[in-house]
Amino acid sequence: MIRDITLGQFYPGNSWIHRLDPRIKIMATILYIVALFVVGDFIGFIIAFLGLAVVIAVSRVPLGFILNGLKPVFIIIALTFTINMFMIKGEVLVSIGFLEITREGLRTAVFMGIRLVLLIIGSSLLTLTTRPISLTDGIEALLSPFKKIGLPAHELAMMMTIALRFIPTLLEETDKIMKAQQARGADFESGNIIRRAKALIPILVPLFISAFRIAQDLAMAMESRCYGGNIKRTRMNVMRFHSRDLAASLIFIGFIALIILERIFLNGVII
C-alpha cells in the first residue's frame, strides 16, 4: 500500500499536459484546489470531476495508477467522512444511541469526501506530469517577484521540490523497514487501532535515521559540486511561453469561470 502513493512521483510521457509550461500547471493546480472549496453542490462537483477527467485522459497517465494513490489515504478520507456525518447538527435521519446522523451532516460528509478525492488526484497530476527540475524552475519563477522583499525564492523552490521528490524514496525506505521487521516476527495488521499504532513505533527510529542519512548525503553532494542558490545561475532549458500554454490558460480560465458562475447562479453567493 505504501508504494501506491503517487504524490511526488513522475510518470514519463510526451502528452500535451506533460509539455505544458510548469508555471501554468502549478497555477492551475492551486486555482483548482481553491475552486473545489468554492463548489457547494453536486452540479459543481460534477463540473470539477469532468474537468479533471479530461485532464487525465489528455495526460495519458493510467487511471489505475492514479487511483492507487488513494489507497494509502483512504483511512483519512473515511475518518473525515465519519466525523462530519456525526458531528454536524441538523435534521436527524438516523439515531444510533447518543450518535445522530443528520441530513446536513451527511451532505457535508459526502461533499468533503468528494472534495478530498478530487484534491488528491488533482495534486498528484501536477507531479505525475512535471519533472522535478521543471517543477523547481516553475516554483522559483512564480516566487521571483517576491525577491524584492527579501524572499529566498530559489531556496524555497528547491526545498519544496526536494520534499516532493523524496516522498517516494522515504516511502520505499519505510516499506523495506516494515518488511525487515515482519521477517523478525513483527505484526502490523492484527489488534485494534491503538495496538497497531504502537507496533509502528519501532519503524520510526530507523526511518528517521535513514531520512537524516539521505539528507546528509544530498547536502554533501550539493556542497561538493559548489552548489549555491544565491548565485545567478543559467539554465540549459529556458522556460518559454508557447501557443499551447496560452490555449491551456484560456481553457482553464473558462473552466474556473464556469464553476464560479454555477456557484453564483445556483446558490446566490460564493461563500
BAMILUM-747313 format. One record per residue: x, y, z of N, C-alpha, C in turn. Coordinates in nm, 3 decimals, always signed. Layout:
// BAMILUM-747313
- npx_npy_npz_capx_capy_capz_cpx_cpy_cpz
- X_Y_Z_X_Y_Z_X_Y_Z
...
END
This chain:
// BAMILUM-747313
- npx_npy_npz_capx_capy_capz_cpx_cpy_cpz
- +0.083_-0.121_+0.000_+0.000_+0.000_+0.000_+0.086_+0.126_+0.000
- +0.199_+0.121_+0.070_+0.286_+0.239_+0.079_+0.340_+0.277_-0.058
- +0.371_+0.176_-0.138_+0.425_+0.203_-0.271_+0.321_+0.265_-0.365
- +0.194_+0.259_-0.326_+0.087_+0.309_-0.412_+0.075_+0.461_-0.411
- +0.139_+0.528_-0.317_+0.129_+0.674_-0.310_+0.193_+0.735_-0.434
- +0.117_+0.816_-0.506_+0.165_+0.874_-0.632_+0.217_+1.016_-0.616
- +0.187_+1.082_-0.502_+0.233_+1.219_-0.484_+0.386_+1.222_-0.480
- +0.446_+1.307_-0.565_+0.591_+1.317_-0.570_+0.653_+1.235_-0.680
- +0.576_+1.143_-0.740_+0.628_+1.060_-0.848_+0.607_+1.129_-0.982
- +0.694_+1.095_-1.077_+0.680_+1.147_-1.214_+0.655_+1.031_-1.307
- +0.548_+1.043_-1.388_+0.514_+0.940_-1.486_+0.561_+0.989_-1.623
- +0.664_+0.926_-1.680_+0.719_+0.973_-1.809_+0.614_+0.972_-1.918
- +0.617_+1.073_-2.001_+0.524_+1.081_-2.112_+0.552_+1.203_-2.197
- +0.485_+1.209_-2.311_+0.504_+1.321_-2.403_+0.370_+1.380_-2.443
- +0.274_+1.375_-2.352_+0.141_+1.426_-2.382_+0.140_+1.579_-2.381
- +0.027_+1.633_-2.421_+0.010_+1.779_-2.422_+0.025_+1.836_-2.281
- -0.025_+1.764_-2.182_-0.014_+1.808_-2.043_+0.131_+1.804_-1.997
- +0.205_+1.701_-2.035_+0.346_+1.691_-1.996_+0.427_+1.807_-2.052
- +0.392_+1.853_-2.172_+0.471_+1.957_-2.239_+0.430_+2.099_-2.204
- +0.328_+2.113_-2.120_+0.287_+2.247_-2.079_+0.393_+2.312_-1.990
- +0.394_+2.444_-1.990_+0.485_+2.519_-1.902_+0.453_+2.485_-1.756
- +0.555_+2.452_-1.675_+0.528_+2.416_-1.535_+0.460_+2.527_-1.456
- +0.485_+2.653_-1.494_+0.420_+2.764_-1.424_+0.268_+2.759_-1.443
- +0.225_+2.722_-1.564_+0.082_+2.711_-1.591_+0.022_+2.599_-1.509
- +0.092_+2.485_-1.502_+0.039_+2.370_-1.427_+0.033_+2.397_-1.278
- +0.132_+2.466_-1.225_+0.132_+2.498_-1.081_+0.015_+2.591_-1.048
- -0.001_+2.698_-1.128_-0.111_+2.792_-1.103_-0.246_+2.724_-1.123
- -0.255_+2.637_-1.223_-0.381_+2.567_-1.248_-0.416_+2.476_-1.131
- -0.317_+2.409_-1.074_-0.341_+2.321_-0.960_-0.388_+2.400_-0.839
- -0.323_+2.513_-0.813_-0.362_+2.597_-0.698_-0.504_+2.647_-0.716
- -0.537_+2.697_-0.835_-0.671_+2.750_-0.860_-0.776_+2.639_-0.857
- -0.738_+2.520_-0.902_-0.833_+2.408_-0.898_-0.866_+2.370_-0.754
- -0.765_+2.370_-0.667_-0.787_+2.340_-0.525_-0.879_+2.446_-0.463
- -0.853_+2.572_-0.496_-0.939_+2.680_-0.445_-1.082_+2.662_-0.496
- -1.094_+2.625_-0.625_-1.227_+2.607_-0.684_-1.304_+2.494_-0.616
- -1.233_+2.390_-0.571_-1.300_+2.280_-0.503_-1.367_+2.326_-0.374
- -1.309_+2.428_-0.310_-1.369_+2.479_-0.186_-1.474_+2.586_-0.215
- -1.479_+2.633_-0.339_-1.586_+2.724_-0.380_-1.713_+2.646_-0.411
- -1.694_+2.525_-0.467_-1.807_+2.441_-0.505_-1.893_+2.411_-0.382
- -2.026_+2.419_-0.400_-2.115_+2.396_-0.288_-2.232_+2.305_-0.319
- -2.233_+2.239_-0.437_-2.341_+2.146_-0.469_-2.289_+2.038_-0.562
- -2.375_+1.940_-0.591_-2.333_+1.827_-0.672_-2.304_+1.867_-0.817
- -2.376_+1.965_-0.867_-2.352_+2.009_-1.006_-2.210_+2.065_-1.018
- -2.170_+2.145_-0.920_-2.034_+2.199_-0.921_-1.929_+2.090_-0.915
- -1.954_+1.987_-0.833_-1.858_+1.876_-0.824_-1.855_+1.795_-0.953
- -1.968_+1.783_-1.020_-1.970_+1.713_-1.148_-1.885_+1.789_-1.250
- -1.896_+1.921_-1.251_-1.814_+2.003_-1.342_-1.666_+1.985_-1.309
- -1.633_+1.990_-1.179_-1.493_+1.974_-1.137_-1.441_+1.835_-1.174
- -1.527_+1.733_-1.158_-1.488_+1.596_-1.192_-1.466_+1.580_-1.342
- -1.555_+1.636_-1.421_-1.542_+1.624_-1.567_-1.415_+1.694_-1.617
- -1.386_+1.811_-1.559_-1.263_+1.881_-1.597_-1.140_+1.799_-1.564
- -1.139_+1.737_-1.445_-1.026_+1.653_-1.405_-1.016_+1.529_-1.493
- -1.131_+1.472_-1.529_-1.131_+1.353_-1.615_-1.072_+1.384_-1.752
- -1.102_+1.502_-1.806_-1.046_+1.541_-1.936_-0.894_+1.553_-1.926
- -0.845_+1.615_-1.818_-0.700_+1.631_-1.800_-0.632_+1.494_-1.788
- -0.693_+1.401_-1.715_-0.636_+1.267_-1.701_-0.629_+1.198_-1.836
- -0.737_+1.211_-1.915_-0.739_+1.148_-2.047_-0.633_+1.206_-2.139
- -0.617_+1.338_-2.137_-0.519_+1.403_-2.224_-0.376_+1.372_-2.178
- -0.355_+1.359_-2.046_-0.220_+1.333_-1.994_-0.173_+1.191_-2.024
- -0.266_+1.099_-2.052_-0.236_+0.960_-2.083_-0.170_+0.887_-1.965
- -0.191_+0.937_-1.845_-0.147_+0.866_-1.726_-0.254_+0.762_-1.694
- -0.217_+0.634_-1.676_-0.318_+0.529_-1.650_-0.405_+0.563_-1.530
- -0.536_+0.547_-1.547_-0.629_+0.579_-1.439_-0.606_+0.490_-1.318
- -0.574_+0.363_-1.341_-0.548_+0.272_-1.230_-0.429_+0.317_-1.147
- -0.326_+0.369_-1.214_-0.207_+0.418_-1.144_-0.242_+0.536_-1.055
- -0.332_+0.623_-1.104_-0.372_+0.740_-1.025_-0.459_+0.698_-0.907
- -0.554_+0.608_-0.932_-0.646_+0.565_-0.826_-0.574_+0.488_-0.715
- -0.463_+0.421_-0.750_-0.385_+0.352_-0.647_-0.333_+0.448_-0.541
- -0.315_+0.575_-0.581_-0.266_+0.675_-0.486_-0.367_+0.709_-0.378
- -0.495_+0.668_-0.399_-0.597_+0.696_-0.298_-0.599_+0.591_-0.186
- -0.541_+0.474_-0.211_-0.545_+0.367_-0.111_-0.480_+0.407_+0.021
- -0.359_+0.467_+0.021_-0.296_+0.499_+0.149_-0.370_+0.606_+0.229
- -0.449_+0.690_+0.161_-0.519_+0.798_+0.233_-0.667_+0.766_+0.252
- -0.704_+0.642_+0.224_-0.845_+0.604_+0.239_-0.891_+0.619_+0.384
- -0.803_+0.586_+0.479_-0.839_+0.597_+0.621_-0.869_+0.742_+0.657
- -0.787_+0.835_+0.605_-0.809_+0.977_+0.633_-0.942_+1.023_+0.575
- -0.971_+0.979_+0.452_-1.097_+1.016_+0.387_-1.215_+0.958_+0.465
- -1.204_+0.831_+0.506_-1.312_+0.768_+0.581_-1.331_+0.835_+0.717
- -1.221_+0.872_+0.783_-1.230_+0.938_+0.913_-1.296_+1.075_+0.900
- -1.257_+1.150_+0.797_-1.317_+1.281_+0.773_-1.466_+1.269_+0.744
- -1.501_+1.169_+0.665_-1.643_+1.143_+0.632_-1.723_+1.114_+0.758
- -1.669_+1.027_+0.844_-1.739_+0.986_+0.967_-1.757_+1.103_+1.063
- -1.650_+1.181_+1.082_-1.657_+1.294_+1.175_-1.762_+1.395_+1.130
- -1.762_+1.428_+1.002_-1.860_+1.524_+0.951_-2.002_+1.470_+0.960
- -2.019_+1.340_+0.939_-2.152_+1.281_+0.938_-2.217_+1.284_+1.076
- -2.137_+1.265_+1.182_-2.193_+1.256_+1.317_-2.186_+1.387_+1.396
- -2.096_+1.479_+1.358_-2.071_+1.596_+1.442_-2.154_+1.719_+1.405
- -2.211_+1.719_+1.286_-2.287_+1.837_+1.242_-2.434_+1.821_+1.279
- -2.487_+1.921_+1.347_-2.626_+1.917_+1.392_-2.722_+1.954_+1.280
- -2.846_+1.906_+1.291_-2.946_+1.938_+1.192_-3.064_+1.843_+1.201
- -3.129_+1.822_+1.086_-3.244_+1.732_+1.081_-3.198_+1.587_+1.095
- -3.245_+1.520_+1.199_-3.199_+1.384_+1.230_-3.262_+1.284_+1.133
- -3.176_+1.201_+1.071_-3.222_+1.095_+0.982_-3.218_+0.960_+1.051
- -3.107_+0.933_+1.119_-3.088_+0.806_+1.189_-3.028_+0.835_+1.326
- -3.078_+0.767_+1.428_-3.025_+0.783_+1.563_-2.971_+0.648_+1.611
- -2.841_+0.645_+1.647_-2.776_+0.524_+1.698_-2.724_+0.554_+1.837
- -2.804_+0.528_+1.938_-2.765_+0.562_+2.075_-2.756_+0.713_+2.090
- -2.639_+0.757_+2.135_-2.618_+0.900_+2.150_-2.568_+0.964_+2.021
- -2.543_+0.882_+1.918_-2.497_+0.933_+1.789_-2.616_+0.957_+1.697
- -2.610_+1.068_+1.624_-2.717_+1.104_+1.533_-2.660_+1.140_+1.396
- -2.718_+1.082_+1.292_-2.683_+1.118_+1.155_-2.786_+1.216_+1.104
- -2.740_+1.336_+1.072_-2.831_+1.441_+1.026_-2.821_+1.458_+0.875
- -2.923_+1.518_+0.819_-2.922_+1.545_+0.675_-2.806_+1.637_+0.638
- -2.788_+1.742_+0.718_-2.680_+1.838_+0.692_-2.543_+1.772_+0.709
- -2.532_+1.686_+0.812_-2.405_+1.617_+0.836_-2.370_+1.521_+0.724
- -2.469_+1.447_+0.676_-2.447_+1.353_+0.567_-2.408_+1.426_+0.439
- -2.476_+1.538_+0.414_-2.444_+1.617_+0.295_-2.302_+1.670_+0.302
- -2.264_+1.725_+0.418_-2.129_+1.779_+0.435_-2.024_+1.669_+0.424
- -2.055_+1.550_+0.480_-1.961_+1.439_+0.476_-1.936_+1.394_+0.333
- -2.044_+1.383_+0.254_-2.029_+1.342_+0.114_-1.949_+1.446_+0.036
- -1.982_+1.573_+0.057_-1.910_+1.680_-0.012_-1.762_+1.680_+0.025
- -1.732_+1.662_+0.154_-1.594_+1.663_+0.199_-1.517_+1.544_+0.143
- -1.582_+1.427_+0.137_-1.517_+1.310_+0.080_-1.484_+1.329_-0.067
- -1.581_+1.379_-0.143_-1.557_+1.406_-0.286_-1.448_+1.510_-0.304
- -1.453_+1.614_-0.220_-1.354_+1.722_-0.230_-1.213_+1.670_-0.206
- -1.196_+1.584_-0.106_-1.063_+1.530_-0.075_-1.013_+1.440_-0.188
- -1.101_+1.358_-0.244_-1.060_+1.270_-0.354_-1.014_+1.351_-0.475
- -1.093_+1.450_-0.514_-1.056_+1.534_-0.628_-0.930_+1.615_-0.600
- -0.914_+1.661_-0.477_-0.796_+1.739_-0.440_-0.670_+1.653_-0.450
- -0.676_+1.531_-0.399_-0.558_+1.443_-0.402_-0.522_+1.405_-0.545
- -0.623_+1.372_-0.626_-0.595_+1.335_-0.765_-0.541_+1.454_-0.843
- -0.601_+1.572_-0.822_-0.554_+1.692_-0.892_-0.412_+1.728_-0.854
- -0.378_+1.717_-0.726_-0.241_+1.748_-0.682_-0.142_+1.645_-0.736
- -0.183_+1.518_-0.739_-0.094_+1.413_-0.790_-0.063_+1.433_-0.938
- -0.160_+1.482_-1.013_-0.137_+1.504_-1.157_-0.026_+1.605_-1.183
- -0.010_+1.701_-1.092_+0.096_+1.801_-1.109_+0.233_+1.734_-1.109
- +0.259_+1.649_-1.009_+0.390_+1.583_-1.001_+0.403_+1.469_-1.101
- +0.291_+1.405_-1.136_+0.297_+1.295_-1.233_+0.333_+1.343_-1.373
- +0.299_+1.467_-1.406_+0.322_+1.518_-1.542_+0.430_+1.625_-1.548
- +0.502_+1.649_-1.438_+0.605_+1.753_-1.436_+0.734_+1.697_-1.378
- +0.843_+1.710_-1.450_+0.972_+1.664_-1.399_+1.014_+1.748_-1.278
- +1.085_+1.688_-1.183_+1.125_+1.762_-1.061_+1.201_+1.890_-1.091
- +1.294_+1.886_-1.189_+1.372_+2.006_-1.220_+1.282_+2.115_-1.279
- +1.184_+2.075_-1.361_+1.090_+2.172_-1.418_+1.000_+2.229_-1.309
- +0.964_+2.145_-1.213_+0.882_+2.192_-1.102_+0.957_+2.296_-1.020
- +1.086_+2.270_-0.997_+1.169_+2.367_-0.924_+1.175_+2.500_-0.997
- +1.202_+2.494_-1.128_+1.212_+2.617_-1.208_+1.079_+2.693_-1.209
- +0.968_+2.619_-1.216_+0.837_+2.683_-1.219_+0.806_+2.753_-1.087
- +0.831_+2.686_-0.975_+0.805_+2.746_-0.844_+0.894_+2.869_-0.823
- +1.021_+2.857_-0.862_+1.112_+2.971_-0.846_+1.067_+3.089_-0.930
- +1.022_+3.062_-1.053_+0.977_+3.171_-1.141_+0.854_+3.241_-1.082
- +0.764_+3.165_-1.024_+0.644_+3.225_-0.965_+0.676_+3.304_-0.838
- +0.780_+3.262_-0.766_+0.818_+3.331_-0.642_+0.918_+3.444_-0.665
- +0.976_+3.451_-0.785_+1.080_+3.550_-0.811_+1.038_+3.695_-0.788
- +0.910_+3.735_-0.816_+0.874_+3.875_-0.786_+0.889_+3.912_-0.639
- +0.884_+3.813_-0.550_+0.895_+3.840_-0.406_+1.039_+3.853_-0.360
- +1.135_+3.835_-0.453_+1.275_+3.854_-0.417_+1.303_+3.998_-0.373
- +1.222_+4.091_-0.425_+1.244_+4.232_-0.392_+1.220_+4.261_-0.245
- +1.143_+4.176_-0.178_+1.118_+4.197_-0.035_+1.200_+4.098_+0.049
- +1.301_+4.037_-0.015_+1.393_+3.951_+0.058_+1.354_+3.806_+0.067
- +1.255_+3.762_-0.008_+1.214_+3.622_-0.004_+1.313_+3.536_-0.082
- +1.373_+3.435_-0.021_+1.468_+3.347_-0.093_+1.394_+3.251_-0.185
- +1.358_+3.299_-0.302_+1.273_+3.222_-0.394_+1.337_+3.090_-0.434
- +1.465_+3.095_-0.470_+1.532_+2.973_-0.518_+1.540_+2.868_-0.407
- +1.578_+2.911_-0.287_+1.591_+2.816_-0.176_+1.456_+2.752_-0.141
- +1.349_+2.834_-0.140_+1.217_+2.780_-0.110_+1.172_+2.681_-0.218
- +1.195_+2.717_-0.345_+1.157_+2.627_-0.453_+1.235_+2.496_-0.445
- +1.363_+2.505_-0.413_+1.445_+2.385_-0.403_+1.398_+2.296_-0.287
- +1.367_+2.356_-0.173_+1.321_+2.277_-0.058_+1.188_+2.209_-0.087
- +1.096_+2.282_-0.150_+0.965_+2.223_-0.180_+0.978_+2.108_-0.279
- +1.065_+2.124_-0.380_+1.081_+2.020_-0.480_+1.151_+1.899_-0.422
- +1.253_+1.922_-0.339_+1.323_+1.809_-0.276_+1.227_+1.732_-0.186
- +1.142_+1.805_-0.114_+1.045_+1.738_-0.026_+0.951_+1.649_-0.107
- +0.902_+1.700_-0.221_+0.814_+1.620_-0.306_+0.889_+1.503_-0.370
- +1.012_+1.532_-0.412_+1.091_+1.429_-0.482_+1.123_+1.311_-0.391
- +1.146_+1.337_-0.264_+1.189_+1.230_-0.175_+1.074_+1.162_-0.102
- +0.950_+1.201_-0.130_+0.836_+1.127_-0.073_+0.838_+0.982_-0.119
- +0.852_+0.952_-0.250_+0.859_+0.811_-0.291_+0.979_+0.738_-0.231
- +1.093_+0.808_-0.219_+1.214_+0.745_-0.163_+1.192_+0.705_-0.017
- +1.135_+0.795_+0.062_+1.109_+0.764_+0.203_+1.002_+0.655_+0.217
- +0.903_+0.656_+0.128_+0.801_+0.551_+0.133_+0.860_+0.415_+0.100
- +0.951_+0.413_+0.004_+1.019_+0.287_-0.029_+1.105_+0.240_+0.087
- +1.171_+0.335_+0.154_+1.252_+0.300_+0.271_+1.163_+0.247_+0.383
- +1.046_+0.308_+0.402_+0.951_+0.260_+0.503_+0.906_+0.119_+0.472
- +0.880_+0.092_+0.345_+0.837_-0.042_+0.304_+0.946_-0.145_+0.334
- +1.072_-0.110_+0.309_+1.182_-0.202_+0.337_+1.194_-0.230_+0.487
- +1.180_-0.125_+0.569_+1.191_-0.141_+0.714_+1.077_-0.228_+0.766
- +0.956_-0.206_+0.715_+0.841_-0.286_+0.759_+0.859_-0.433_+0.723
- +0.910_-0.460_+0.604_+0.932_-0.598_+0.563_+1.041_-0.663_+0.648
- +1.145_-0.585_+0.681_+1.251_-0.637_+0.767_+1.197_-0.669_+0.907
- +1.110_-0.580_+0.959_+1.050_-0.604_+1.091_+0.957_-0.724_+1.088
- +0.881_-0.739_+0.980_+0.790_-0.853_+0.968_+0.867_-0.984_+0.959
- +0.984_-0.981_+0.893_+1.068_-1.101_+0.885_+1.119_-1.143_+1.023
- +1.124_-1.047_+1.116_+1.167_-1.075_+1.253_+1.050_-1.103_+1.346
- +0.929_-1.113_+1.289_+0.813_-1.150_+1.368_+0.721_-1.036_+1.408
- +0.747_-0.916_+1.359_+0.661_-0.802_+1.393_+0.524_-0.819_+1.327
- +0.420_-0.772_+1.397_+0.283_-0.783_+1.347_+0.221_-0.644_+1.341
- +0.191_-0.597_+1.218_+0.136_-0.463_+1.199_-0.012_-0.465_+1.162
- -0.073_-0.583_+1.152_-0.208_-0.593_+1.098_-0.311_-0.639_+1.200
- -0.272_-0.711_+1.302_-0.371_-0.761_+1.398_-0.386_-0.665_+1.515
- -0.498_-0.677_+1.587_-0.522_-0.592_+1.703_-0.602_-0.469_+1.667
- -0.633_-0.390_+1.770_-0.709_-0.267_+1.749_-0.619_-0.155_+1.698
- -0.678_-0.037_+1.681_-0.603_+0.075_+1.624_-0.487_+0.116_+1.713
- -0.509_+0.116_+1.846_-0.402_+0.157_+1.940_-0.284_+0.059_+1.932
- -0.317_-0.071_+1.926_-0.209_-0.170_+1.918_-0.131_-0.157_+1.787
- -0.203_-0.132_+1.679_-0.135_-0.115_+1.551_-0.045_+0.008_+1.552
- -0.093_+0.116_+1.616_-0.012_+0.238_+1.626_+0.115_+0.213_+1.706
- +0.104_+0.138_+1.816_+0.222_+0.107_+1.897_+0.320_+0.019_+1.819
- +0.266_-0.069_+1.734_+0.352_-0.156_+1.655_+0.434_-0.079_+1.552
- +0.387_+0.040_+1.515_+0.460_+0.121_+1.416_+0.575_+0.200_+1.477
- +0.580_+0.209_+1.610_+0.687_+0.287_+1.675_+0.826_+0.236_+1.640
- +0.852_+0.103_+1.638_+0.986_+0.056_+1.601_+1.029_+0.094_+1.459
- +0.932_+0.134_+1.377_+0.966_+0.175_+1.240_+1.019_+0.317_+1.236
- +0.972_+0.401_+1.329_+1.004_+0.542_+1.323_+1.152_+0.571_+1.343
- +1.215_+0.503_+1.438_+1.356_+0.531_+1.467_+1.446_+0.502_+1.346
- +1.442_+0.381_+1.288_+1.526_+0.359_+1.169_+1.486_+0.446_+1.050
- +1.358_+0.483_+1.043_+1.314_+0.569_+0.933_+1.375_+0.708_+0.946
- +1.374_+0.765_+1.069_+1.434_+0.896_+1.090_+1.584_+0.892_+1.064
- +1.649_+0.785_+1.109_+1.793_+0.771_+1.084_+1.822_+0.767_+0.935
- +1.741_+0.691_+0.862_+1.758_+0.681_+0.717_+1.732_+0.816_+0.650
- +1.629_+0.889_+0.697_+1.599_+1.020_+0.639_+1.714_+1.118_+0.661
- +1.771_+1.119_+0.782_+1.884_+1.208_+0.810_+2.007_+1.169_+0.727
- +2.025_+1.039_+0.706_+2.138_+0.994_+0.624_+2.122_+1.039_+0.479
- +2.001_+1.025_+0.427_+1.975_+1.068_+0.288_+1.995_+1.219_+0.275
- +1.946_+1.295_+0.375_+1.961_+1.440_+0.372_+2.109_+1.480_+0.377
- +2.188_+1.411_+0.461_+2.330_+1.441_+0.471_+2.403_+1.409_+0.341
- +2.369_+1.294_+0.281_+2.432_+1.258_+0.153_+2.398_+1.360_+0.045
- +2.274_+1.406_+0.043_+2.233_+1.505_-0.057_+2.306_+1.638_-0.034
- +2.317_+1.680_+0.092_+2.386_+1.805_+0.123_+2.534_+1.798_+0.084
- +2.598_+1.685_+0.113_+2.740_+1.669_+0.076_+2.758_+1.667_-0.074
- +2.665_+1.604_-0.146_+2.674_+1.601_-0.292_+2.659_+1.742_-0.350
- +2.567_+1.823_-0.294_+2.548_+1.959_-0.343_+2.668_+2.047_-0.309
- +2.725_+2.030_-0.189_+2.842_+2.110_-0.149_+2.965_+2.074_-0.232
- +2.983_+1.945_-0.261_+3.099_+1.901_-0.340_+3.095_+1.954_-0.482
- +2.976_+1.990_-0.528_+2.960_+2.047_-0.662_+2.951_+2.200_-0.658
- +2.982_+2.256_-0.540_+2.983_+2.402_-0.521_+2.848_+2.465_-0.554
- +2.743_+2.395_-0.517_+2.610_+2.446_-0.546_+2.577_+2.562_-0.454
- +2.525_+2.669_-0.512_+2.485_+2.786_-0.434_+2.358_+2.846_-0.492
- +2.257_+2.860_-0.408_+2.130_+2.913_-0.457_+2.133_+3.061_-0.484
- +2.219_+3.136_-0.414_+2.222_+3.281_-0.431_+2.296_+3.325_-0.557
- +2.372_+3.233_-0.615_+2.448_+3.267_-0.735_+2.353_+3.275_-0.854
- +2.373_+3.375_-0.939_+2.290_+3.389_-1.058_+2.325_+3.276_-1.155
- +2.234_+3.182_-1.170_+2.261_+3.063_-1.247_+2.192_+3.068_-1.383
- +2.257_+3.006_-1.481_+2.194_+2.990_-1.612_+2.130_+2.852_-1.619
- +2.041_+2.832_-1.714_+1.969_+2.706_-1.727_+1.987_+2.649_-1.866
- +1.996_+2.517_-1.872_+2.008_+2.451_-2.001_+1.879_+2.466_-2.081
- +1.766_+2.448_-2.012_+1.635_+2.460_-2.077_+1.562_+2.581_-2.020
- +1.555_+2.687_-2.098_+1.489_+2.809_-2.054_+1.339_+2.796_-2.079
- +1.260_+2.830_-1.977_+1.115_+2.821_-1.992_+1.064_+2.930_-2.085
- +0.983_+2.890_-2.181_+0.923_+2.984_-2.276_+0.774_+2.957_-2.286
- +0.699_+3.063_-2.304_+0.554_+3.055_-2.314_+0.517_+3.028_-2.459
- +0.455_+2.910_-2.485_+0.418_+2.871_-2.620_+0.268_+2.888_-2.641
- +0.228_+2.864_-2.767_+0.086_+2.877_-2.801_+0.001_+2.775_-2.725
- +0.055_+2.656_-2.701_-0.021_+2.555_-2.626_-0.045_+2.600_-2.482
- +0.052_+2.676_-2.426_+0.035_+2.728_-2.290_-0.076_+2.834_-2.286
- -0.080_+2.917_-2.390_-0.187_+3.018_-2.397_-0.322_+2.951_-2.411
- -0.329_+2.847_-2.496_-0.455_+2.775_-2.515_-0.499_+2.709_-2.385
- -0.405_+2.646_-2.315_-0.437_+2.580_-2.188_-0.484_+2.681_-2.085
- -0.421_+2.800_-2.082_-0.459_+2.904_-1.986_-0.602_+2.952_-2.012
- -0.635_+2.974_-2.138_-0.770_+3.021_-2.171_-0.875_+2.915_-2.139
- -0.843_+2.789_-2.168_-0.938_+2.681_-2.137_-0.960_+2.672_-1.986
- -0.851_+2.682_-1.910_-0.865_+2.669_-1.765_-0.937_+2.789_-1.704
- -0.911_+2.908_-1.756_-0.983_+3.026_-1.708_-1.133_+3.010_-1.732
- -1.169_+2.958_-1.850_-1.310_+2.932_-1.878_-1.368_+2.827_-1.784
- -1.289_+2.726_-1.752_-1.335_+2.621_-1.660_-1.360_+2.678_-1.520
- -1.267_+2.759_-1.469_-1.284_+2.821_-1.337_-1.403_+2.916_-1.338
- -1.418_+2.993_-1.447_-1.531_+3.086_-1.458_-1.664_+3.009_-1.456
- -1.667_+2.891_-1.519_-1.789_+2.810_-1.520_-1.826_+2.764_-1.379
- -1.725_+2.723_-1.301_-1.750_+2.681_-1.162_-1.803_+2.798_-1.079
- -1.742_+2.915_-1.095_-1.785_+3.032_-1.017_-1.926_+3.075_-1.056
- -1.954_+3.076_-1.187_-2.088_+3.116_-1.232_-2.193_+3.017_-1.185
- -2.159_+2.887_-1.186_-2.254_+2.787_-1.136_-2.283_+2.810_-0.989
- -2.180_+2.846_-0.914_-2.197_+2.871_-0.770_-2.284_+2.995_-0.747
- -2.260_+3.099_-0.827_-2.334_+3.225_-0.808_-2.482_+3.210_-0.844
- -2.510_+3.150_-0.960_-2.647_+3.148_-1.008_-2.732_+3.039_-0.940
- -2.668_+2.931_-0.893_-2.746_+2.825_-0.830_-2.749_+2.835_-0.679
- -2.656_+2.912_-0.621_-2.651_+2.925_-0.476_-2.662_+3.068_-0.428
- -2.656_+3.163_-0.520_-2.673_+3.303_-0.481_-2.545_+3.374_-0.446
- -2.462_+3.312_-0.366_-2.337_+3.374_-0.325_-2.226_+3.270_-0.331
- -2.102_+3.317_-0.332_-1.988_+3.227_-0.337_-1.961_+3.166_-0.200
- -1.970_+3.241_-0.096_-1.940_+3.194_+0.040_-2.069_+3.195_+0.119
END
